[in-house]
Amino acid sequence: DDFRALLGLATSLERQGLAYEEAADKIEGGHRITEAADPKQRVAELRARSLELWAESADWYAETLKLQKSNLDALNGLQRVEALLGKREESLAHALQMIEA
């Protein structure tokens, strides 16, 4: 029931998703070597994993907000991962909530 634990988990998952996305970008750009038989398939796998992590992160940010409705760190994190997931309208709505807070 400690909002800080949920917030920490959400942040960690968000960062892990960013690391997977960065790895995919580097493999795709030829700046990182992969031992995968099919580098394009590996890039797709890494990107899919990053989306899964960001979706889970969004869930934990939302859970944090259930415990503390005006937590700016959770609102900011939720706004970021929604943008990463391509949920622009939801992301902007949470950005407006942050401004109002």
Buried (B, 14 or more C-beta within 10 A) or exposed (E): EEBEEBBBBBBEBBEBBBBBBEBBBBBBEEEEEBEEEEBEEBBEBBBEBBBBBBBBBBBBBBBBBEBBEEBEBBBBBBBBBBBBBEBEEBBEEBBEBBEEE
